[in-house]
Amino acid sequence: MKPTTLSMAAMAAALYFTLFVQAAGPAAAAQETAGNVSFISGGVGEDEAAAMKSAAAGYPLELQFVQKATPRDEFLADVKVRITDRARNVVLDAIASGPFLLAKLPAGTYQIEADHVGVVKRQTVDIRPGKHQRSVFVWAATDETRQSMADTSPADTALR
């Protein structure tokens, strides 16, 4: 059976489309703005995590959220992030939709609070012009267990 011009054109179009999609790579998360701060968050799945790592160079601040686990650490999502400046003004109050949050902050010193299931971690960062600052927040596997135990009052336990 001899291929027709139409079937050859259809195969060529399918091949072109496949190569175009592969070259475009994974879609990066949409940039959001809160006040003067532009940010993106995400990184769920290998492709999206790779896209976030690739985009990180364009942002002065990169945050990562991790929980210790066996056999290997796990990325976290739905982490509440609050960033305040030196004067304690809130410059960003957001929920990271994945294990990465990238933010465009002006130069200065900032306090970052990251809250996962009620366990708050804090770090201070200095953002300098032309420099990339990366901060990793790590929760122990016991933090979540400890928090769920704290959420249970003695009265609740007595009723069980």
For each residue, the residues with C-beta under 8 A, 3 or more apart:
1:
2:
3: 7 8
4: 7 8
5: 8 9
6: 9 10
7: 3 4 10 11
8: 3 4 5 11 12
9: 5 6 12 13
10: 6 7 13 14
11: 7 8 14 15
12: 8 9 15 16
13: 9 10 16 17
14: 10 11 17 18
15: 11 12 18 19
16: 12 13 19 20
17: 13 14 20 21
18: 14 15 21 22
19: 15 16 22 23
20: 16 17 23 24
21: 17 18 24
22: 18 19 25
23: 19 20
24: 20 21 27
25: 22 47 50 51
26: 47 48 50 51
27: 24 51
28: 40 42 51 52 54 55
29: 40 41 42 43 48 51 52 97 98
30: 40
31: 38 39 40
32: 38 39 40 94
33: 37 38 39
34: 37 39 91 92 93 94
35: 91 92
36: 91 106
37: 33 34 83 91 92 103 104 105
38: 31 32 33 103 104
39: 31 32 33 34 59 92 94 101 102 103 104
40: 28 29 30 31 32 52 55 59 101 102
41: 29 94 95 96 97 98 100 101 102
42: 28 29 48 51 52 97 98 100
43: 29 48 49 51 52 53 75 98 99 100
44: 48 49 75 77 97 98 99
45: 48 49
46: 49 50
47: 25 26 50 51
48: 26 29 42 43 44 45 51 52 98
49: 43 44 45 46 52 53 75 98 99 100
50: 25 26 46 47 53 54
51: 25 26 27 28 29 42 43 47 48 54 55
52: 28 29 40 42 43 48 49 55 56 98 100 102
53: 43 49 50 56 100
54: 28 50 51 57
55: 28 40 51 52 58 59 102
56: 52 53 59 62 100 102 132 134
57: 54 132
58: 55 102
59: 39 40 55 56 62 102 103 104 132
60: 103 104 105 127 128 131 132 133
61: 102 103 104 105 110 125 127 132 133 135
62: 56 59 100 101 102 132 133 134 135
63: 81 96 100 101 102 103 112 114 134 135 136 137
64: 75 99 100 134 135 136 137
65: 75 76 77 79 96 99 100 101 114 116 136 137 139
66: 73 74 75 76 99 136 137 138 139
67: 73 74 75 76 116 138 139 140 141 143 144
68: 73 138 139 140 141
69: 72 73 74 141
70: 141
71:
72: 69
73: 66 67 68 69 138
74: 66 67 69
75: 43 44 49 64 65 66 67 98 99
76: 65 66 67 79 99 116 139
77: 44 65 96 97 98 99
78: 95 96 97 116
79: 65 76 95 96 101 114 115 116 137
80: 94 95 96 113 114 115 116
81: 63 92 93 94 95 96 101 112 113 114 115
82: 90 92 93 112 113 115
83: 37 90 91 92 93 103 105 110 111 112 113
84: 88 89 90 91 110 111 113
85: 88 89 91 108 109 110
86: 108 109 110
87:
88: 84 85 111
89: 84 85
90: 82 83 84 93
91: 34 35 36 37 83 84 85 105 110
92: 34 35 37 39 81 82 83 103 105
93: 34 81 82 83 90
94: 32 34 39 41 80 81 101
95: 41 78 79 80 81
96: 41 63 65 77 78 79 80 81 99 100 101
97: 29 41 42 44 77 78
98: 29 41 42 43 44 48 49 52 75 77
99: 43 44 49 64 65 66 75 76 77 96
100: 41 42 43 49 52 53 56 62 63 64 65 96
101: 39 40 41 62 63 65 79 81 94 96
102: 39 40 41 52 55 56 58 59 61 62 63
103: 37 38 39 59 60 61 63 83 92
104: 37 38 39 59 60 61
105: 37 60 61 83 91 92 108 110 127
106: 36 127
107: 127 128 129
108: 85 86 105 126 127
109: 85 86 124 125 126 127
110: 61 83 84 85 86 91 105 124 125 126 127
111: 83 84 88 122 123 124
112: 63 81 82 83 122 123 124 125 135
113: 80 81 82 83 84 120 121 122
114: 63 65 79 80 81 120 121 122 123 137
115: 79 80 81 82 118 119 120 121
116: 65 67 76 78 79 80 119 121 137 139 143 144
117: 143 144 147 148
118: 115 147 150 151
119: 115 116 139 143 144 146 147
120: 113 114 115
121: 113 114 115 116 137 138 139
122: 111 112 113 114
123: 111 112 114 135 137
124: 109 110 111 112
125: 61 109 110 112 133 135
126: 108 109 110 133
127: 60 61 105 106 107 108 109 110 131 133
128: 60 107 131 133
129: 107
130:
131: 60 127 128
132: 56 57 59 60 61 62
133: 60 61 62 125 126 127 128
134: 56 62 63 64
135: 61 62 63 64 112 123 125
136: 63 64 65 66
137: 63 64 65 66 79 114 116 121 123
138: 66 67 68 73 121
139: 65 66 67 68 76 116 119 121 143 144
140: 67 68 143
141: 67 68 69 70 144 145
142: 145 146
143: 67 116 117 119 139 140 146 147
144: 67 116 117 119 139 141 147 148
145: 141 142 148 149
146: 119 142 143 149 150
147: 117 118 119 143 144 150 151
148: 117 144 145 151 152
149: 145 146 152
150: 118 146 147
151: 118 147 148
152: 148 149 156 157
153: 156 157
154: 157 158
155: 158 159
156: 152 153 159 160
157: 152 153 154 160
158: 154 155
159: 155 156
160: 156 157
